[in-house]
Amino acid sequence: MTHTSEAEISIKGNDSTQRELARIWQKTLGVDFVGPDDDYFDLGGDSSLAVQMFAQVERVFKVKLPLATLYEAPTIKELALILKGELASSGWTPLVAIQPLGSRPPFFCFHGAGGNILIYRKLSKYLGSDQPFYGLQAQGLDGTSLPLTTIEEMAELYVKHIRRVQAIGPYFLGGYCMGGTIAYEVAQRLHSSGEDIALLALFDTMNWNKVPLTLWSKSLHTCQQFLFHVRSVFDLDSEGKVKFLREKFEVLRGRIPVWGGMLLARFGGQRLREATSNSVVLGRIWKANDRASWNYVPKTYRGEILDFRPAKQYHAFNKQDLKWDSLAQGGQRVVVLPVNPGSMLVEPYVKHLSTALAANIDNAISRGRFDQRRAQSAEARSGEPTSTELTLNPTGGAVSDYSAPLVAIQPLGGRPPFFCVHPHGGGVLIYRDLSRHLGADQPFYGLQSPGLDGGCAPPKTIEDMAALYIKEIRRVQPKGPYYLGGYCMGGTIAFEIARQLQSSGETVALLALLDSMNWATAQAPSSLQKVLHRLEWLAFHAVNCFSFDFPGKVKFTREKLKALYFRRSILRRTRSARICGCPDALTSTSLRLAGIWEANWNACANYRPQPFKGIVTDFRPAKQYRSLNLPNMKWDEVAIGGQDVVVVPVNAAGMLIEPFVSHLAAALRRSIDRSIQVNGSPSR
């Protein structure tokens, strides 16, 4: 077989990056033909081959990509765009959306000793397209950071990332081998913070701290491993034998460079120990993970443990004190699968695991805990927030995790997720009522401004904001069609996000601008115009207030006065800090929020929107401020695909306020429904 000639046939045009990738894929996968739109996994690729493939990509292109990149860019065409910088990659993150869509509760599955989570792809596939499935991969796979050295450190990091997708429980957790150990500690931490664990599934996981590590036990383990694989082969038909042997051979091929990397890291001298090649990085991670699992001493767990075991077990692992029944105060349920050790995630045996796991997820849901807690979450979002939910301040500019731009306001549901960008204040809690009225089946994510935690400065341009938020969006939804929106300045950022996604070849199904103007055409207001604007603001709020009953009037007025006082307080403290030059005040929350507000205003004023080839859906209030009701501040001139105007029966500044937000929600849901009929949902 001549790989070069085949690559030249399969990749048309002058794209040298695609041609080189095709050669690498042909050599790694052992196939005669690779088209630009062929899926890596459909061609027979797996996690072991991915290690070799990305090592060659790094040598040729001098770019190091995490293995999980294959989930967001599984084709030659998409991977080439990332290598050329034309398609925004989500970058490295512990949380990988293997299958983010579906109406069932998300299942979080943790990496084994190898660190990567490609081993769970087939399990996710057999669980079905309605089961959201997230993998947690090991820190250090990017080659730039050191691997974590304890199970406790891993659990602490992974809990933060899990909460970005699912803010409150009940949680569904699991993991294979060492991954089950991490899941156990994650469940401990969530439990201690008052959260419910609906399911803790350990796949062939032991209490590794009590596993004997003698030369005899290791030798016997190796011999049994070989015998169990032989037995697994003989249990299959001829087609199954070929598939099983091929997968195990590829696993072995993938392990060889890892073992080599472990030897290089140990005996290769200082230069090799500090190397960042794939083999050394994977070897370092494997060694650190093994040591972490052996040193971990689990404490008693108040919940129930679901222990998935193979029908036969290694002699060293088949001891009672290695199990979890003495630690599980809520009890231990054992599920014995008709598989041999080391085969639980391998075709065709993985079907047995997926069937049993799906049945137990169904049982956990049927007990009512998940739906009840989800209803409580929706109720909390409609009223006062709880301590386990998003944390409010009067400007709506804070969330439970300030450092994460992406906030899962309502991550569940079978519809395509809707991503809504922050306005000038930087926060996204103003969208909680909109999310609630859109329904429990509509996933809703907010994008908040960086800098709310004080750890970094906010981006200075709309273009930089859009590029950052695209990376966050792709962590939840790697591929289009995308559904985007934003209120006021948030619509401006959403417009630029849509442009950048479209230029990278993605489809934008809906771009919803909620009372958003083309600020580039706005002129600086005169003193008289500012006064008139404030009078109109007061009049619109008065009209909104009179539409309530008496308790509603009191609540509405109190909230508006509180927000007004908070904003005035920010401005007053900011001016004082600048006049007095107080260094302590410069780090205060007030000044930080004022800095975000000012940075966002400047970015918005300096933004010059370029033409967008799609349709802009412009949601406008029935009554608008005079200074904003100008033809040149609309979007029709830059919307090449046209502009769809939706007039919402509300006054200006009332679009996101109860009870008026229900009108916006109804109109927005109709627009999403129409877009789904035309563009469909993201591929699963």
Legacy VTK file of the C-alpha trace (Angstrom):
# vtk DataFile Version 3.0
C-alpha trace
ASCII
DATASET POLYDATA
POINTS 684 float
0.000 0.000 0.000
1.347 3.429 -0.912
0.083 5.846 1.710
1.235 8.973 -0.109
-0.636 8.305 -3.304
-3.798 7.295 -1.448
-3.691 10.490 0.623
-3.348 12.567 -2.512
-6.416 10.884 -3.979
-8.558 11.221 -0.880
-7.818 14.887 -0.143
-8.642 17.215 -3.000
-7.368 20.753 -3.376
-4.214 22.390 -2.057
-4.741 21.960 1.672
-1.355 20.637 2.792
-2.498 20.284 6.397
-5.315 17.932 5.429
-2.994 15.950 3.168
-0.432 15.453 5.920
-3.124 14.501 8.404
-4.511 11.973 5.918
-1.064 10.355 5.649
-0.800 10.158 9.431
-4.288 8.671 9.776
-3.666 6.132 7.030
-0.462 4.988 8.643
-1.895 4.880 12.177
-5.266 3.327 11.378
-3.993 1.030 8.632
-6.643 2.077 6.114
-6.314 2.655 2.370
-8.556 5.692 2.132
-9.271 8.659 4.412
-11.708 11.331 3.290
-11.802 14.834 4.802
-15.170 14.157 6.463
-14.476 10.602 7.673
-14.917 10.171 11.425
-11.822 8.955 13.300
-13.820 6.529 15.414
-15.812 5.182 12.458
-12.492 4.310 10.809
-11.609 2.078 13.759
-9.702 4.584 15.869
-9.564 4.233 19.642
-7.740 5.765 22.596
-4.597 3.682 22.117
-4.231 4.631 18.456
-5.025 8.246 19.354
-1.874 8.359 21.490
0.248 7.342 18.499
-1.638 9.592 16.093
-1.282 12.724 18.238
2.387 11.967 18.818
2.900 12.085 15.039
0.773 15.241 14.784
2.993 16.878 17.394
6.174 15.891 15.526
4.899 17.127 12.157
2.982 20.279 13.128
4.787 21.184 16.382
1.383 21.513 18.066
0.376 19.520 21.144
-3.319 18.699 21.335
-5.173 16.773 24.048
-6.604 13.411 23.008
-10.091 14.665 23.853
-9.812 17.024 20.863
-11.148 14.079 18.863
-14.547 14.557 20.477
-14.903 18.084 19.093
-12.920 17.550 15.865
-13.203 13.872 14.838
-12.574 14.458 11.091
-9.547 15.430 9.000
-11.259 18.639 7.950
-12.104 19.779 11.475
-8.755 18.791 12.956
-6.941 20.667 10.184
-8.923 23.820 10.992
-7.825 23.603 14.638
-4.182 23.065 13.651
-4.337 26.103 11.363
-6.053 28.183 14.023
-9.163 28.672 11.889
-11.411 26.760 14.287
-11.419 27.619 17.970
-10.560 24.609 20.096
-12.009 24.423 23.576
-8.444 23.989 24.791
-7.473 21.678 27.606
-9.955 21.216 30.420
-10.575 18.301 32.795
-14.249 18.160 31.755
-14.932 16.689 28.306
-18.431 16.594 26.816
-18.428 13.116 25.263
-22.182 13.361 24.596
-23.671 16.548 26.092
-27.251 16.270 24.810
-30.327 14.541 26.174
-33.096 14.974 28.731
-31.763 12.472 31.271
-29.492 13.537 34.161
-25.840 13.842 33.092
-23.498 10.987 33.980
-19.958 11.977 35.023
-17.288 9.325 34.457
-13.703 9.647 35.719
-10.433 8.625 34.087
-8.453 5.560 35.004
-4.712 5.355 35.601
-3.974 6.237 31.966
-5.551 9.656 32.449
-7.628 9.951 29.274
-11.333 9.265 28.830
-11.555 8.009 25.239
-12.069 4.551 26.763
-15.641 5.594 27.617
-16.726 6.479 24.082
-18.392 3.124 23.380
-20.078 3.038 26.766
-21.537 6.482 26.059
-22.628 5.363 22.599
-24.536 2.336 23.894
-26.197 4.366 26.659
-28.032 6.227 23.910
-28.388 9.714 22.468
-30.693 10.833 25.296
-28.039 10.230 27.994
-25.648 13.158 28.568
-22.189 11.748 29.277
-19.196 13.750 30.543
-15.665 12.481 31.069
-13.136 13.866 33.547
-9.561 13.558 32.247
-6.319 13.885 34.187
-4.470 17.138 34.673
-1.126 17.099 32.881
-2.274 15.605 29.578
-1.511 18.937 27.914
2.158 18.550 28.812
2.279 22.000 30.420
1.074 21.227 33.943
2.135 18.548 36.387
-0.257 15.698 37.183
-2.037 15.796 40.516
-0.558 13.463 43.105
-3.486 12.604 45.402
-7.050 11.416 44.912
-8.225 14.244 47.166
-6.644 16.895 44.904
-8.218 15.329 41.842
-11.651 15.207 43.454
-11.434 18.851 44.527
-10.607 19.960 40.974
-13.225 17.773 39.308
-16.040 18.885 41.639
-15.484 22.487 40.491
-15.773 21.488 36.838
-18.798 19.251 37.412
-20.626 22.139 39.079
-20.105 24.247 35.954
-22.347 21.807 34.079
-24.649 20.802 36.939
-24.851 23.327 39.756
-26.827 21.141 42.189
-27.549 17.456 42.702
-28.574 14.772 42.690
-25.452 13.619 40.860
-24.785 10.464 38.830
-21.114 9.457 39.085
-18.951 6.551 38.012
-15.580 5.369 36.836
-13.576 2.355 35.741
-10.734 0.963 37.845
-8.986 3.970 39.432
-11.779 6.152 38.009
-14.150 4.530 40.485
-11.820 5.540 43.318
-11.952 9.166 42.181
-15.733 8.969 41.811
-15.921 7.681 45.401
-14.004 10.699 46.756
-15.985 13.122 44.565
-19.190 11.632 46.002
-17.773 12.088 49.507
-17.102 15.780 48.909
-20.455 16.471 47.281
-22.207 14.609 50.089
-20.376 16.619 52.756
-21.507 19.852 51.059
-25.143 18.801 51.379
-25.678 17.438 47.867
-27.498 14.215 46.941
-25.745 11.403 45.087
-28.356 9.495 43.127
-25.878 6.965 41.733
-22.268 6.048 42.520
-21.207 3.352 40.051
-17.796 1.699 40.475
-16.695 -0.355 37.454
-14.309 -3.118 38.557
-12.850 -0.850 41.236
-10.987 -2.020 44.342
-9.854 -0.437 47.563
-6.382 -0.166 46.102
-4.788 0.755 49.414
-5.232 -2.869 50.529
-4.092 -4.576 47.314
-0.900 -6.631 47.978
1.958 -5.361 45.776
4.485 -8.181 45.980
6.568 -9.671 43.189
4.499 -12.867 43.428
1.148 -11.054 43.218
2.314 -8.992 40.239
3.608 -12.079 38.388
0.412 -14.026 39.050
-1.644 -11.032 37.930
0.200 -10.891 34.593
-0.330 -14.609 33.969
-4.024 -14.399 34.853
-4.415 -11.360 32.629
-3.206 -13.358 29.641
-5.430 -16.344 30.499
-8.540 -14.186 30.947
-7.979 -12.559 27.563
-7.666 -16.010 25.975
-10.890 -17.063 27.662
-12.645 -13.907 26.445
-11.608 -14.720 22.886
-12.967 -18.272 23.038
-16.304 -17.020 24.404
-16.934 -15.090 21.151
-17.928 -16.013 17.631
-15.461 -15.538 14.782
-16.458 -11.915 14.145
-16.258 -11.102 17.843
-12.851 -12.787 18.117
-11.418 -10.561 15.390
-12.886 -7.409 16.934
-11.709 -8.286 20.456
-8.175 -9.245 19.387
-7.835 -6.109 17.298
-8.884 -3.889 20.192
-6.561 -5.615 22.651
-3.675 -5.444 20.182
-4.229 -1.717 19.763
-4.349 -1.296 23.535
-1.002 -3.053 23.750
0.420 -0.827 21.015
-0.747 2.199 22.957
0.730 0.943 26.226
4.213 0.359 24.798
5.084 4.070 24.370
3.622 4.745 27.828
5.864 2.129 29.390
8.753 3.541 27.409
7.937 7.001 28.686
7.941 5.737 32.267
11.402 4.256 31.749
12.669 7.423 30.089
11.303 9.558 32.890
13.022 7.324 35.446
16.372 6.558 33.826
16.728 9.052 30.984
18.400 11.872 32.879
17.181 15.341 33.752
16.559 16.460 30.166
14.352 13.500 29.347
12.585 13.644 32.687
11.539 17.203 31.845
10.509 16.338 28.305
6.936 16.900 27.170
6.698 14.233 24.482
3.528 12.183 24.533
5.187 9.031 25.805
6.951 10.770 28.702
3.835 12.784 29.608
1.575 9.707 29.602
4.148 7.680 31.516
4.420 10.399 34.150
0.634 10.606 34.513
0.230 6.831 34.749
2.857 6.592 37.467
1.395 9.510 39.449
-2.123 8.072 39.211
-1.016 4.602 40.312
0.749 6.050 43.335
-2.254 8.235 44.190
-4.666 5.292 44.113
-2.376 3.081 46.229
-1.931 5.819 48.833
-5.620 6.738 49.055
-7.310 5.596 52.257
-11.097 5.882 51.768
-13.350 6.956 54.610
-16.828 5.647 55.240
-19.442 6.876 52.781
-22.984 7.638 53.939
-24.627 6.667 50.657
-25.111 3.537 48.594
-22.451 2.086 46.295
-23.238 0.250 43.079
-20.384 -2.213 42.457
-20.131 -3.560 38.876
-17.937 -6.678 38.905
-16.812 -9.160 36.256
-17.976 -12.761 36.641
-14.372 -13.856 37.247
-11.731 -11.844 39.081
-7.961 -11.774 39.461
-6.703 -13.735 42.442
-5.045 -10.668 43.977
-8.291 -8.696 43.777
-10.655 -11.418 44.923
-10.446 -10.639 48.622
-13.277 -9.390 50.818
-11.362 -6.498 52.374
-10.787 -5.015 48.896
-14.524 -4.456 48.441
-16.651 -1.529 49.507
-19.374 -3.058 51.701
-17.664 -2.128 54.978
-17.361 1.519 53.846
-20.811 1.995 52.305
-23.103 2.919 55.191
-26.017 3.170 52.780
-25.359 -0.342 51.536
-23.622 -1.958 48.583
-25.399 -3.438 45.582
-23.302 -5.792 43.493
-23.956 -6.181 39.757
-22.118 -9.161 38.261
-21.560 -8.854 34.518
-20.945 -11.841 32.196
-17.451 -10.614 31.328
-13.874 -11.392 32.304
-11.530 -8.876 33.980
-10.150 -6.236 31.617
-13.027 -6.650 29.142
-15.762 -4.507 30.647
-15.226 -1.566 28.255
-14.227 -3.600 25.199
-16.483 -4.664 22.324
-18.714 -6.616 22.434
-18.746 -6.939 26.251
-19.295 -3.226 26.842
-22.946 -3.775 25.852
-23.491 -5.752 29.062
-22.163 -2.859 31.140
-24.198 -0.227 29.289
-27.422 -2.232 29.676
-26.902 -2.720 33.411
-25.832 0.893 33.964
-28.822 2.291 32.032
-31.203 0.151 34.074
-29.723 1.434 37.335
-29.848 5.057 36.159
-33.515 4.459 35.325
-34.088 3.071 38.822
-32.433 6.096 40.424
-34.590 8.447 38.349
-37.766 6.474 39.057
-37.183 6.861 42.793
-38.147 10.477 42.161
-35.045 12.085 43.620
-33.778 13.597 40.397
-37.035 15.080 39.103
-37.950 16.338 42.573
-34.623 18.118 43.007
-34.838 19.554 39.496
-38.271 20.971 40.344
-36.829 22.430 43.537
-34.061 23.990 41.478
-36.567 25.618 39.127
-38.580 26.867 42.088
-35.467 28.307 43.693
-34.561 30.095 40.477
-38.002 31.683 40.378
-37.689 33.012 43.909
-34.788 33.520 46.245
-31.604 31.585 45.382
-30.366 28.842 47.691
-26.870 28.488 49.089
-26.140 25.569 46.795
-27.265 27.472 43.731
-26.111 30.674 42.137
-25.110 33.429 44.536
-26.837 36.744 43.880
-25.873 40.349 44.302
-28.081 43.310 43.405
-26.547 43.734 39.948
-26.890 40.118 38.952
-23.150 40.080 38.485
-22.069 37.078 40.512
-22.305 33.335 40.392
-21.136 30.409 42.454
-17.889 30.135 40.490
-16.645 33.576 39.432
-13.669 32.155 37.541
-15.708 30.196 34.983
-17.163 32.201 32.064
-19.671 29.426 31.319
-22.517 29.082 33.831
-24.995 26.201 33.601
-28.198 28.027 34.529
-30.314 25.047 33.423
-28.196 22.303 31.805
-30.875 19.638 31.356
-33.291 18.862 28.547
-33.395 17.239 25.137
-33.513 20.459 23.088
-30.385 22.147 21.683
-28.679 24.316 24.325
-29.211 28.082 24.218
-26.145 30.209 25.055
-26.892 33.705 26.387
-24.142 36.310 26.823
-23.852 38.817 29.664
-24.737 42.522 29.296
-22.514 45.410 30.473
-22.627 44.418 34.147
-20.910 41.123 33.390
-23.298 38.820 35.283
-25.842 36.352 33.934
-28.315 35.950 36.780
-30.631 38.365 35.006
-31.440 35.395 32.731
-32.682 33.016 35.440
-36.365 33.921 34.987
-36.049 33.702 31.203
-34.531 30.239 31.558
-37.322 29.123 33.896
-40.069 30.297 31.522
-38.405 28.561 28.553
-39.093 25.253 30.304
-37.293 22.391 32.008
-36.515 20.735 28.659
-34.512 23.748 27.357
-30.808 23.710 28.331
-29.716 27.267 29.097
-26.126 28.437 29.583
-24.955 31.911 30.529
-21.591 33.432 29.631
-20.364 35.816 32.292
-17.545 38.323 32.095
-14.022 37.285 33.178
-12.706 39.368 36.045
-15.658 38.923 38.405
-13.357 36.954 40.712
-10.696 39.665 40.669
-8.188 37.150 39.359
-7.913 38.570 35.853
-8.747 41.641 33.847
-11.781 41.520 31.544
-11.087 41.340 27.782
-10.802 44.746 26.162
-12.506 44.022 22.844
-15.686 42.310 21.693
-13.577 40.134 19.387
-11.485 38.835 22.309
-14.616 38.153 24.363
-16.161 36.213 21.494
-13.028 34.092 20.967
-12.904 33.224 24.681
-16.602 32.398 24.915
-16.463 30.171 21.832
-13.925 27.994 23.631
-16.280 27.749 26.595
-19.289 26.995 24.390
-17.437 24.214 22.581
-16.780 22.486 25.889
-20.522 21.857 26.152
-21.342 21.675 22.440
-18.349 20.861 20.213
-20.258 21.244 16.924
-23.195 23.223 15.538
-25.855 24.176 14.797
-25.622 26.764 17.586
-28.368 28.771 19.281
-27.067 32.099 20.606
-28.432 35.234 22.195
-27.861 38.086 24.570
-29.497 41.115 26.148
-28.257 44.652 25.392
-24.456 44.399 25.036
-24.798 40.605 25.287
-26.454 40.684 21.862
-23.436 42.499 20.448
-21.082 39.809 21.768
-23.426 37.072 20.518
-23.330 38.699 17.070
-19.514 38.462 16.998
-19.586 34.894 18.343
-21.939 33.950 15.512
-19.619 35.585 12.979
-16.552 33.741 14.263
-18.358 30.400 14.415
-19.711 30.880 10.907
-16.274 31.782 9.541
-14.920 28.498 10.969
-17.520 26.509 9.038
-20.111 26.073 11.801
-23.852 26.627 11.426
-25.605 29.229 13.567
-29.249 28.182 13.738
-30.453 31.160 15.765
-28.941 34.515 16.666
-31.367 36.216 19.061
-30.588 39.826 19.974
-32.674 40.859 22.972
-33.178 44.639 22.907
-29.660 45.007 21.518
-28.425 47.928 19.432
-25.665 48.434 16.906
-23.713 50.648 19.274
-21.093 51.503 16.634
-23.555 53.918 14.996
-24.547 55.623 18.255
-23.481 59.196 18.848
-22.363 60.627 22.177
-25.507 61.959 23.907
-25.807 65.598 24.915
-26.611 66.646 28.478
-30.244 67.190 27.507
-30.468 63.738 25.921
-29.070 62.158 29.097
-31.706 63.911 31.186
-34.496 62.839 28.807
-33.206 59.252 28.856
-33.325 59.155 32.667
-36.827 60.591 32.692
-37.936 57.946 30.191
-36.283 55.274 32.312
-38.230 56.466 35.332
-41.494 56.627 33.367
-41.090 53.113 31.922
-40.394 51.660 35.360
-43.407 53.503 36.773
-45.615 51.965 34.077
-44.141 48.540 34.783
-44.711 48.981 38.506
-48.399 49.928 38.120
-49.070 46.660 36.273
-48.522 44.709 39.525
-50.822 44.143 42.469
-49.848 45.847 45.741
-47.393 43.160 47.007
-45.869 43.047 43.535
-45.477 46.823 43.485
-43.645 46.720 46.810
-41.320 43.914 45.695
-40.608 45.504 42.297
-39.866 48.917 43.841
-37.646 47.400 46.533
-35.598 45.431 43.992
-35.183 48.416 41.679
-34.156 50.733 44.539
-31.697 48.123 45.800
-30.129 47.769 42.343
-30.019 51.555 41.891
-28.400 52.040 45.309
-25.819 49.352 44.578
-24.869 50.900 41.242
-24.623 54.374 42.775
-22.500 52.934 45.575
-20.120 51.426 43.042
-19.769 54.720 41.186
-19.282 56.689 44.411
-16.598 54.375 45.806
-14.852 54.231 42.447
-14.662 58.021 42.199
-13.403 58.258 45.792
-10.732 55.638 45.207
-9.482 57.402 42.096
-9.480 60.841 43.712
-7.838 59.707 46.960
-5.577 57.131 45.363
-6.425 54.513 48.018
-4.682 51.235 47.100
-7.013 49.183 49.330
-10.083 50.501 47.580
-8.651 49.557 44.216
-9.086 45.880 45.076
-12.616 46.198 46.438
-15.600 44.438 44.932
-17.171 47.784 44.040
-14.211 48.921 41.991
-13.849 45.508 40.368
-17.458 45.533 39.172
-17.127 49.157 38.067
-14.002 48.234 36.121
-15.856 45.435 34.349
-18.749 47.755 33.539
-16.410 50.413 32.150
-14.335 47.908 30.156
-17.460 46.420 28.628
-18.839 49.838 27.685
-15.560 50.799 26.004
-15.391 47.478 24.148
-18.946 47.927 22.939
-18.368 51.522 21.809
-15.227 50.559 19.869
-16.732 47.506 18.172
-17.387 47.756 14.442
-19.554 44.810 13.382
-18.699 43.129 10.094
-21.389 41.563 7.894
-22.999 38.356 9.148
-24.172 35.931 6.470
-27.028 34.557 8.527
-30.349 35.858 9.828
-30.511 38.155 12.855
-33.624 37.761 15.012
-34.176 41.135 16.664
-36.406 41.050 19.777
-37.586 44.618 20.436
-39.849 46.104 23.115
-43.100 47.675 21.966
-41.954 50.940 23.542
-38.333 52.078 23.210
-36.184 54.956 24.445
-36.170 57.834 21.982
-32.371 57.947 21.889
-32.231 54.269 20.900
-35.152 54.203 18.485
-33.077 55.211 15.471
-32.936 53.251 12.171
-29.133 53.382 11.997
-28.831 51.544 15.339
-30.525 48.393 14.010
-28.861 45.357 12.450
-30.398 45.170 8.979
-27.333 46.647 7.250
-24.953 43.970 8.608
-27.386 41.025 8.494
-26.739 39.649 5.003
-29.246 36.834 5.532
-31.928 39.255 6.610
-33.403 40.551 9.853
-36.426 39.028 11.578
-38.001 41.590 13.928
-40.032 40.238 16.862
-41.915 42.926 18.811
-42.441 41.871 22.426
-45.395 43.512 24.268
-43.229 45.108 26.970
-41.718 48.493 27.706
-38.010 49.234 27.446
-36.069 47.900 30.453
-38.884 45.433 31.181
-38.019 42.540 28.896
-36.343 40.400 31.586
-38.572 41.386 34.518
-41.439 39.310 35.902
-44.151 39.000 34.683
-43.108 40.564 31.358
-40.295 38.066 30.785
-42.932 35.416 30.019
-43.726 37.276 26.769
-40.072 37.174 25.739
-39.760 33.514 26.700
-42.790 32.547 24.613
-41.497 34.441 21.567
-37.965 33.075 21.990
-39.167 29.486 22.329
-41.198 29.840 19.118
-38.084 31.099 17.344
-36.027 28.189 18.689
-38.741 25.745 17.569
-38.728 27.169 14.029
-34.934 27.040 13.894
-34.926 23.406 15.042
-37.321 22.523 12.223
-34.991 24.147 9.690
-31.532 23.380 11.092
-32.121 20.539 13.532
-30.273 19.842 16.767
-26.509 19.387 17.180
-25.205 15.977 16.116
-24.996 13.560 19.009
LINES 1 685
684 0 1 2 3 4 5 6 7 8 9 10 11 12 13 14 15 16 17 18 19 20 21 22 23 24 25 26 27 28 29 30 31 32 33 34 35 36 37 38 39 40 41 42 43 44 45 46 47 48 49 50 51 52 53 54 55 56 57 58 59 60 61 62 63 64 65 66 67 68 69 70 71 72 73 74 75 76 77 78 79 80 81 82 83 84 85 86 87 88 89 90 91 92 93 94 95 96 97 98 99 100 101 102 103 104 105 106 107 108 109 110 111 112 113 114 115 116 117 118 119 120 121 122 123 124 125 126 127 128 129 130 131 132 133 134 135 136 137 138 139 140 141 142 143 144 145 146 147 148 149 150 151 152 153 154 155 156 157 158 159 160 161 162 163 164 165 166 167 168 169 170 171 172 173 174 175 176 177 178 179 180 181 182 183 184 185 186 187 188 189 190 191 192 193 194 195 196 197 198 199 200 201 202 203 204 205 206 207 208 209 210 211 212 213 214 215 216 217 218 219 220 221 222 223 224 225 226 227 228 229 230 231 232 233 234 235 236 237 238 239 240 241 242 243 244 245 246 247 248 249 250 251 252 253 254 255 256 257 258 259 260 261 262 263 264 265 266 267 268 269 270 271 272 273 274 275 276 277 278 279 280 281 282 283 284 285 286 287 288 289 290 291 292 293 294 295 296 297 298 299 300 301 302 303 304 305 306 307 308 309 310 311 312 313 314 315 316 317 318 319 320 321 322 323 324 325 326 327 328 329 330 331 332 333 334 335 336 337 338 339 340 341 342 343 344 345 346 347 348 349 350 351 352 353 354 355 356 357 358 359 360 361 362 363 364 365 366 367 368 369 370 371 372 373 374 375 376 377 378 379 380 381 382 383 384 385 386 387 388 389 390 391 392 393 394 395 396 397 398 399 400 401 402 403 404 405 406 407 408 409 410 411 412 413 414 415 416 417 418 419 420 421 422 423 424 425 426 427 428 429 430 431 432 433 434 435 436 437 438 439 440 441 442 443 444 445 446 447 448 449 450 451 452 453 454 455 456 457 458 459 460 461 462 463 464 465 466 467 468 469 470 471 472 473 474 475 476 477 478 479 480 481 482 483 484 485 486 487 488 489 490 491 492 493 494 495 496 497 498 499 500 501 502 503 504 505 506 507 508 509 510 511 512 513 514 515 516 517 518 519 520 521 522 523 524 525 526 527 528 529 530 531 532 533 534 535 536 537 538 539 540 541 542 543 544 545 546 547 548 549 550 551 552 553 554 555 556 557 558 559 560 561 562 563 564 565 566 567 568 569 570 571 572 573 574 575 576 577 578 579 580 581 582 583 584 585 586 587 588 589 590 591 592 593 594 595 596 597 598 599 600 601 602 603 604 605 606 607 608 609 610 611 612 613 614 615 616 617 618 619 620 621 622 623 624 625 626 627 628 629 630 631 632 633 634 635 636 637 638 639 640 641 642 643 644 645 646 647 648 649 650 651 652 653 654 655 656 657 658 659 660 661 662 663 664 665 666 667 668 669 670 671 672 673 674 675 676 677 678 679 680 681 682 683
